[in-house]
Structures are given as C-alpha cells and as structure tokens.
Amino acid sequence: MKEKLTNIGIPVALLLLITVIAIAGILRVKADEKDEAVAVTVPVELNVDGNVKGSSYGLIVTIGNENAQGSQWNQAASGAKVALERFNRSGADLHLATEDDRGTDEGARQAVENLAAQKVSGIVISSSGDHVQAAVQAAKERNIPVILPYENSIDDARSLQPSTESLNDVLSAEHPGGKGIIRIDQEGFAGIDVPAERTLSVNGFTDINTFSQSLVKDTAEAGSDTVVFVDASAYQEAKLTRALQEAGLKTQIVLGPQATSPAFNDVFMKDNQSTVINAQSIGFNAGDSVALQSDGQGRSMSAYLQMVKILSESKDAMSVMGDQKFSDVAASADSRSHDALVALVRATEHAESIAPQDVKSSLNDLKLSSADGITSADMDFAQHHVIQDAPLLLSANAGDVEMRVADANAPSHLVWFAQA
C-alpha cells in the first residue's frame, strides 16, 4: 500500500494540553545546551533539504490478533503517518509504503521484497518478535537501512528500545541478584531474562484468575521489597495485571516494555470500570507526558501531538494501512514510530543520494536532537541502541485523550510517565 498524504487541515490555535497527570515531579528539565537550538514553539511542519523530495520509505506492520507475533504494535505505527504529514506540509513530497508481514518469517521476507521493488530509501519495522530477524536479514541483503522502534537491535538494524542489559540494570539497582523478585514467564515468549528468586510460568491453558489468587496468598506475608515481574506478551501482561490487581495483590508489579503498546491498553481497559493500574513498566519515557517538560524534548513532543490532533480532526486522514480513519487510531499513534521515520528522512537529507545504500551509510553516522524533530532524547546512530538516555520505571494513569482527539467521549487511555 503506497500513499502520498496531501496537505490537510489548517492548524488550530495552540492546543491546551489537558493531562491526567497532576504530578509536578514528572517534569525532568534538562539544561542541555542543544535545547538552545530548539525554538520556544516548535513548528508542526518539519523542513528538509531539496534532495529528499520525492523519496519513499517503507513501513512494516503485523496485522492480526494476539496469535500474530508483533501485532500489539500495529496501531502504534500510525506515528509514522504523523511524521509523513509533518514533512509533507513543508512541501517534501514524501511517500510511505506499508506492508503486512503477518507475523511470520515468510511474510517478513516478502514484505521487504515488496518494499525493495518500490525503491524505498529505508524501512521502519513496527513489529517485534522472532520473525523480525527475517525482515532485517532480507533488508541487509538489499543494503536497505532498518530502524526498529519496538524491537532490540538485530544485526546492523538500529533500535529505539533500551538494551536488555540496561533494562536489567533498572531492577538490579534495587534488587541485586534478583533478590525479592518473583518472575512470571509466558511460555514461548522471548522477553527479558531478569534474575529472580522465584520463577513461575503461564501459558494459553493457564486459568489466570486461579493463578492470580494463588500468588496473592503466597505473597500475603511478603515484605515491601518484593516485586512481581511479568515477562509476557502485551496481551498476556494485560490479562495478568488486571487479574492480579482484582485479586488484591499487595506487592509491586513491574511489566516489560510490551506494556506501553496499544494492545496492552486495549486488553486492560476493555470493560474496566477502574481508572487505576497498580503496575509499572520499564523503558524510555516516550508518552504524552513528555510534552509537559520545559525543554526542547517537551516542545518537540508538543508539536507532534498537535499534528496528531490535526489529523484526528480531518475527515480524509486514514491509518497507515488505509483501513481506518486516523481518528480511530489517534490515541495509539506512537511517537517512536514517528521518530524512526524522522531519522530515516534526516539520514536521506545527509546522504549522497536517496539510494538505500547511501542512506544506510549516512544513517550509521547520524546524530539527532529535538531540533531535528524527534520527540525522544538525543540519538546517536553509531550505537545499535541509539537513544542516549537511561531507561527508568514508568507509571501510568487512565484518563482522557483530548490532547490527541477532539471527541470528548473518546474512551480512556493509559498514559505512561516517568516516576517522580
């Protein structure tokens, strides 16, 4: 599927950011000298040099239910659509081709082949799981650069995720050697091998409610330093978190990065009358709360969210697959897929040509900051895990999404933010 998004909608007055997080401590002001290059108000449009005009980029997603590996991120991929529109509003004339890899090795290889035939300059793989390796290998054979917003670095592909080692460091800082950690593993899920005192397993046949009630009894006398770490897919993480919460678990719950996916939100919030989630996740702070920061990163996130809302108010804007109105996925459009496409465009901007091999060479030396349009901390693509920041514990609240959509009756959505 190939699309060229035309200039739609007129920017409204500056949006009043309505947030559910009334916690002043989430503001992490960074007195970084690079912020001086970021205007007080970051424009919604992103400018590029003329040699980038007319270039095409590939986006690989996984469509399917929870049995389709990587499907938890398919709605998050609409963040790339936001980046596309931001560039095209400045006359960049960029194109985005989207392919479904079906969550399989064969589908992943075919997706890359289809994108290569469309002469893309680079590929964003908005999926995760073992099958991503097949896509990365196929891209490497064709010398096409790849960025992975939701998967660890594979081969020469660059990742916007924290490394496994840095994620382990977050927990080991308070639980050296796994002391006090009870890890729940989902069978067949390749997650984070966090050291633990005790490990439990669940699978598709596990009665989650009975399992949760049993764990609550086992930990009734546990000390305050006990942590339950859930290492599972987004779908299973959400089911376990809700079941443990409803069973009355008193110990702290920590979730892997899958918890920040749209699928986790959908499963956890479905028919849920509670607006409380008694769990944390680990990763980079990539949520909407970043817009409350007074630094360049905060202003860049604010500009991103403005474009999300502009697209959600357009009757013509569609999702990356073209099968839904953008307003239906606006709450899930993720800043990391946005940043991945921004990085590929910036690499093309500095490359000798829009040919993928030239863009790949340029990408490997690329350094980006908020001034370039990314919403994350600084990036250095000389590293395989490019974000120059440390992961941390994230908390979440369920609230409205009025900073993204105009519908006051839109369903509540989980908003993740850095702990104070």
N, C-alpha and C positions, 0 to 999 in steps of 0.2 A: 504494500500500500504506500503510495507516494503522494505527498501533499505539499502544497505551497500555500501557506496561510497569508491571506491578504490583510491589509491594514483595516482592522475592525474596531469600532467603538471609539469614543473620544474620552480622554482621561477626565475623570470627575475630580472634584475638589479634593484636596488632600484627605485621605481616609482617616477617620478617627479609629485608631486601633483599640478595639474592645477586647480585653483579655480576661480570662477567667482566673488569672494568676495574680493575686494581690499580695505578692511577696517581693518586697524590695530587694531581698538578698539575692534574687536571681540575676541581678544586673552585674555583669562581670566587665567592668570598664577596663579597657586595655589602653594604656597610654603608649600606643605603638606609633612610631614616627611615620609609618606608612599611611596611617589614617589621615595625615595632613593632605594626602593626595586625593582623598575622597571628599566630595562636596558635602556641605551641610545637608542638602537634599539631593539624594542620588536620583538621576533621571530614570524613568521607567524604560526608555529606549536605550539600547546598547549599540554603540557605534563600532564599525570595523573598517579596516582599510579596503580599498577597492579590489585588491587581488582576491579577496574572499568571495566577492559577489558571484552568485550563481552556483556555489558549491553545494554538494549534497552530503548528508550524513545518515548513518543507519542506526536504527533503534530496534533491539531485540527484546521481546517480552514473552511471557508464558501465560497463555490463556487456559483456564480450566479451574477445576475445583481443588480441594485440598490434596487430592491424589496427584496433581500435576506439580512436579518439583519446581519451585520458584514462582508459583502463581501468586504468592502473597504480595508480590511487588508490582503486579501489572498495572494497577491504578496509580501507584506511585510514579510510574513512568511518565505521566502527563505533565510532570515538572519540566520535561524536555520540551513539551509543546509551548510552555511559558517562555523558555529561553528562545525558542524559534521565533515567537512573535515579538519578543523584545528586540531582537536583531532586525527582523523584517520591518519593524516600524521606522527604522532608520534607513531603509532602502537597501538592505543587504541582499535580498532576493535569495535566501537560503531555502533548501529543500530538506525534508525529513522523510525517509523511507522506513516503514515499520514492518517487521516480520515476527511471526509467532513461532517459537521453537518447540512448542508442545511439551516442553519439559523432558525431552529425550535427546540422546546423543545424535541420532539421525536427524531429528528436527533442528538441532543446533547447527549441525554442519550445513544443512540445506538452507537455513536462514542466512548464514554467512555467504554462501554461494549466490543466493538471490541478491543480496546487497552488493556483492562484488560486481555482479552483472550490471548494476545500476550506477557503478563508478563512484561509490561513496568515498569520502576522504577519511572517514573514521567511523567507529561503531561504539555505541553505548549499549551495554548488555544489562538491561533492567530485570535481572533474574538472579537466582542463586541456586546452589546445589551442584552435584557431581557433573551434570550434563554441561555446565558452563565450560568445563575443561575442553570439551569437543569443539565448542564455538571458538574459544581462544586459539586452539591449535589450527583450526581452519583459517582463521584470520592471519595467524603468523605465517602460514604457508603462502598467503597472498600479500604479505607485507602491509597489512591494514592495522593501524593502531586501534587499541581497545581500551576503554575505561569501564571499570566495574564499580558502580555506586553501591551495590549491596552484597558483594562477594569479596572474599580475601583475594589478594594478588595471586594470579596464576601465571607462571612463566613470565613473559615480558609485558603482560597486561598490567595497567596501573589501577590501584584500588582506592576508593574514598572511604573505606572502612578502616577501623583501627586494626593493628595486627593482633593475632591471638595472644601473643606474649604480653602486649600492653593491656589487653582486657584482663588477663590473669593477674597482672600487677595490681589492678584496681581492688580485687578481692583479697589478694595475698597481703596487701598493706595492712589490713585489719585481721586477716585470718591466715597467718603464716603457716605454710604446710597443709593448708586445708582445715586447720583446727576450727571446729564449730560449724563446718559446712556439711549440710545434707544435700547431695546432688540427686536430682531426678532426671534420668536419661530416657529419652524416647528411643526405642529400639529401631535401628536403621537410620537414625538421624546423625549426620556428621556435624556436630556442633563444637563447643568449646570444652576441652578436656580439663576442666577445673579440678584441682586437687581437692579431695573431700574426705572427711572422716567416715562417711557412710554413703553408699550409692544405692538408689532404688531405680527400678525400671518400669516403664509403662509401654503398652502397645495398643493397637487398634481394638483389642479384645478386653482391655482393662476397664473395669467399672470405676470410672473416675470418682464418682461420689463416695463409694465404699472405700476406695484408696485414700481419698482425702480425709474422711472421718477417722480412718485408722492412723494416719500420720498426725492428726490433731491430738489424738490420745497419746501417741508415742512421744510427742514433744510438749505435753502439758506441763512437765516439770523442767523443761529446758531453760537454760539461762538466757539472758538478754543478748549474749554474744553468738547465739545460734542463728544460722541463716539457711534458708531453703533455696537452693539454686536450681532453677528449672532449665534444662538443656533440651529443648524440643523445637519442633516447627512452630510457626506463628499460630497455627490453628490449635495445636495441642497445648501450647503455652497458655493461650487464652482460656481454653476449657479448664485446664488445671488451676489457673489463677482464680478463676471465678468459683470453682468448686472448693478450693482451699479457703477462700475468703468466706463463702457461705457456710462452710463447716466450722468457722470460728478459729482458724489458725492464728496464734498469737505471735509466732516468730516472724522475723523479717523474710520477705520473698524477694529474690533478685532474679531477673529474667535476662536471657541473652538478647542480642540486638534485633532478633526477629520481632520482638515486642513493639518496635516502632513502625512496623508495617501496617498498611491499611487493613490487611486480613485480620490481624490481631484485634484491631479496633472493632471491626465488623462482628467478629465472633463474641468478643467480650461484651459489647454494648447491646447485642440483639436481645430484645425483650428484657432488658436490665433496667430496673427502676432506680438503681443506686447510681449516684454520680461519683462514687468513691472507688478508687483502686488502691488496695493496700499492697502495692508492689513497686519495685524499682527496676530499672533496666541499666545496662552499661553501654556506653558508646560515646560518640561525639554529640554535643548539643546542636541538633540540626532542626529543632522545632520552631514554631512561630514565635515563641517567647524571645528568641534572639533579636527580634525587631524592637524589643524594649531596651536593648543596650544602646548606650550613647556614643558608641564608637563606629568606625567605618563598617564593621560587620553588621551591626544593628541597622544602619541606614541602608545597606545593601539588601538585607532581608526585607526591610520595609518596602523597598522598591519592587522586589519580587512579589510580595503579597499584593501590592497594588495591581500588578498585571494579572495575577490570579483572579482578583475580583473583577477586573475589566472583562476578562474572558468569560467569567461566570455569568456576567450580565448580557453577554452577546447571544443572540438567538442563532447565530451562524457558527459559532465556535464548537468544535467537536473534540472528543477524546483522541488520543494518538492512534487508536485503531479505527476511528471514524464510525463506531457503532453506538456511541452515546453522546449526548450533549455534554459539553465541557462542564456545565453547571452541576451535572450528576457526579462528576469526579473531582470537582474543585477542592473539596475538603481533603482529598487524598493526594493531590498533586504535590510531589515531594521535592524539596529543594536540592536533594543530592543528585537526582537525575537532571535537574536544571543545571547544576554546576558541572556535571560531566559533559554536557553538550557545550556549555560556555567554554570549557577547557579545550575541547576539540576545535572550536572555531578560533580561539586565540592561538592555538598551535598552527592552524592553517594560515592565520594572519602573518606569522613569522616564518612560514615555510617558503622554500624557493618556488613552489607551485602547489596546486590543490591535489596533486597526485598523492595517493595514500602513503607511499614510501617517503616522500618528502615531509609530509605532515607527521609521520611517525618519528622521523629524525628530529624534527622541531619540538615535538612533544616531550621527548626524553630530556631536553634541556630547559623546559618551560618552568617559570616561576610565576605564580599568580597571587594577587591580593584582592581585597574588596574593591579596589579601584578598577579592577578588570571585570567586575560584575558577579563574582562568586559570592555566595552567602556564607561560606564556611570560613574557618581560619585560613591563614596563608597556605598555599600549596607549593610543593617542590617535587616536580616530576622526575628528578634524578633519583628519587626514592620510589620503591614499589608501592608503599603505603604513603600517599602523597601529602596528606593533611598534617601540617606542622603544629599539632596540639596533642594533648594527652586525653584519653577517654576518661570519663568520670561517671559517677552514679547519677541517674536521671529519675526524676519523679514525674507523676502525671496527674492531671485533673481532667474530669469530663465537663465540657462546657459547650457554649455556642461557637459557631464558626463565622460570625458576622464580619470578621476581617477578611474572609475569603468569599463568602456568598451573600447575596442580597436578601435571601429568604429568611425571614426572622423565625420561621417554623422549621428550619432545617434541623435534622437530628443532631443530638450532642455528639461530640467527637473528642477523643483523647488528645490532650496536648501535653507533650513531654517537655520538661525543662530541667535545667541544671539545678542540683541541690544547693541550697544556701550554704 
